[in-house]
Amino acid sequence: MSTPSEPRQPHDGPALEPIRVLRPRRTDALAELMREYREEIGSAPGGNEPRGYESVALPRPPAGSEDLTQEIPPLSRESGYGRAGPGPGLRRAAVAVAVVAAAVIGFGGAALLLPGENTDDKAAAPAPRPTASASAAAPTPTPTPPAADPDGPGTLREGATGPEVTELQVRLLRIPDVYRDGSTSGRYDPTLTAAVARFQLWYGIRGDETGVYGNDTRLALESRTAPVAD
């Protein structure tokens, strides 16, 4: 015994209409038409043509008509037709246009060169000599002041000489292991440069360039050493 199907909810939308209807194909009309055609052929005297029609022989074409319908012979390359490229007239026109264009360009180049030649002549002419009044009116250049020392006044660096260098050497000899066995020649040589850089590194002096005896290095060294007697 089959169980009843579950009830379905009613469809609230519009009713669905079929988009395609399938029906059996009617072949009886075609079969009836073929049957009638066979009956007409069978009832004809010759048995090959339906009733109501007769055979008519086609007339032969009149004499000479075949000459009127002959095919046109293919064109040869010697005849000049069918060849690719422009004809003689078009090539002559192209040559004439090229000649005219070359003439126009030549005249234009000549016209452009004329002003240039005049300009060169003017440039080659000597400039007029200045008169006495013009030379007197020219301002006198002022001398440029020397650039200030970036490390401050009294800065000593490699290559300097004098009593200030000697005082620096004497003060560095009083700092342990900074300028050991150094000379007091009064010349700022590479050995003295290395001693100043060592003193700056050990005592954390960063205001001056490495190896240069500037204001910051001078204050730090003078604060740790006694004055040097003249």
FIZA-895651 format. One record per residue (C-alpha): x, y, z. Coordinates in steps of 0.001 Angstrom, whole numbers, padded with zeros to 6 digits, always signed. Layout:
N
XYZ ...
//
This chain:
230
+000000+000000+000000 +001477+003325-001051 +001860+006069+001474 +000264+009398+000722 +002627+012131-000365 +003322+015044+001908 +001153+018058+001318 +002904+020839-000586 +002569+024513+000094 +000463+026428-002431 +002345+028377-005083 +001880+032112-004547 +003409+033284-007846 +001815+033479-011287 +000674+030333-012955 +003330+028556-015010 +002582+028182-018713 +004188+025516-020915 +006836+026812-023285 +006941+023719-025535 +004203+021247-026434 +005164+017833-027765 +002721+016130-030074 +003057+013140-032363 +004274+013921-035870 +001646+013499-038569 +003057+011319-041302 -000263+010239-042731 -000531+013373-044942 +002887+012761-046474 +002065+009093-047008 -001215+010047-048679 +000586+012470-051009 +003131+009844-052018 +000410+007324-052620 -001461+009678-054948 +001750+010435-056840 +002414+006731-057386 -001157+006185-058610 -000806+009013-061148 +002462+007587-062463 +001053+004090-062669 -002022+005249-064586 +000031+007175-067202 +000552+005532-070642 +004326+005424-070388 +004322+004604-066733 +007018+007216-065997 +005188+010542-066030 +002138+011700-064089 -001123+012504-065772 -001637+016029-067129 +002010+016457-068236 +003745+015749-071546 +007348+015589-072684 +008598+018462-074862 +011875+018258-076803 +014171+021266-076373 +015077+023026-079626 +018666+023071-080754 +020522+026396-080564 +020739+028305-083855 +023845+027983-085970 +026625+030348-085068 +025416+030958-081529 +028373+029077-080080 +030711+031698-081561 +028836+034428-079690 +029229+032616-076372 +032912+031797-076623 +034979+032576-073565 +037243+035629-073603 +040895+034567-073910 +043081+035276-070841 +045030+038501-070861 +048777+038193-071375 +051504+040182-069649 +052603+041666-072996 +049232+043361-073446 +049914+045596-070430 +046643+044760-068638 +046514+043027-065310 +050042+044011-064317 +050479+045108-060708 +051686+048617-060012 +050876+052067-061381 +050565+052770-065049 +052897+054944-067115 +050734+058055-066627 +050728+057702-062847 +054491+057215-062772 +055036+060332-064843 +052856+062326-062457 +054822+060971-059463 +058138+061964-061087 +056828+065471-061783 +055668+065890-058187 +059065+064717-056886 +060900+067227-059119 +058680+070096-057940 +059135+069108-054280 +062926+068989-054678 +062922+072446-056260 +060824+073893-053439 +063087+072357-050792 +066185+073725-052560 +064820+077273-052685 +063758+077046-049045 +067236+075896-047942 +068848+078755-049837 +066528+081261-048173 +067383+079861-044734 +071132+080047-045371 +071119+083726-046319 +070348+085073-042799 +072909+082666-041299 +075666+083980-043561 +074869+087553-042542 +074966+086550-038893 +078362+084904-039314 +079708+088025-040967 +078512+090127-038077 +080007+087708-035555 +083357+087730-037365 +083527+091559-037309 +085805+092885-034531 +084119+094345-031478 +084538+098096-030909 +087198+099116-028447 +085970+100530-025145 +086435+104261-024726 +088081+105980-021772 +084720+107008-020280 +083469+103402-020351 +086591+102102-018616 +086334+104795-015963 +082697+103930-015255 +083467+100232-014681 +083243+099377-010944 +086367+098208-009175 +085991+094658-007836 +086160+094447-004073 +088479+091840-002546 +086770+088817-001018 +087473+088467+002709 +089134+085205+003731 +086808+082505+004939 +086597+082107+008678 +088039+078987+010257 +085151+076519+010801 +086750+075312+014050 +087098+078843+015456 +090022+081282+015786 +093351+079880+016942 +092699+076421+015525 +095795+074351+014824 +095957+071505+012325 +098580+069430+010536 +101143+071636+008772 +101015+074506+011287 +104184+075750+013025 +105036+078175+015786 +105063+078611+019572 +101384+077650+019869 +102211+074223+018457 +105067+073908+020947 +102698+074705+023835 +100289+072009+022544 +103085+069448+022467 +104200+070305+026013 +100653+069992+027375 +100105+066642+025617 +103330+065286+027164 +101731+065846+030582 +098774+063535+029718 +099772+059900+030381 +100265+057715+027284 +098794+060276+024865 +101965+061765+023330 +104598+059420+024724 +108169+060391+023767 +106826+063146+021523 +108938+066064+020369 +108477+069767+021084 +109767+070976+017724 +106859+073345+017159 +105753+071565+013967 +102285+070004+013639 +103318+066658+012098 +101328+063419+011667 +102555+062131+015048 +101052+065169+016772 +097843+064744+014763 +097521+061158+016009 +098158+062297+019606 +095431+064950+019412 +092987+062399+017939 +093852+059961+020735 +093220+062640+023370 +089846+063488+021783 +088832+059827+021722 +089876+059045+025307 +088207+062077+026840 +085112+062126+024645 +085711+065451+022872 +083361+065725+019876 +083229+069459+019101 +086302+069529+016831 +087431+067607+013780 +089451+064488+014554 +093131+065359+014953 +092462+069139+014849 +093271+071296+017877 +090140+073442+018057 +088369+075396+020811 +086726+072371+022481 +089953+070365+022456 +091890+073389+023732 +089540+073952+026710 +089650+070264+027654 +093464+070106+027479 +094044+073380+029347 +091658+072309+032089 +093715+069139+032695 +097221+070637+032428 +099119+073505+034070 +100130+076627+032155 +103276+076414+030106 +106004+078871+031056 +107379+081105+028310 
//
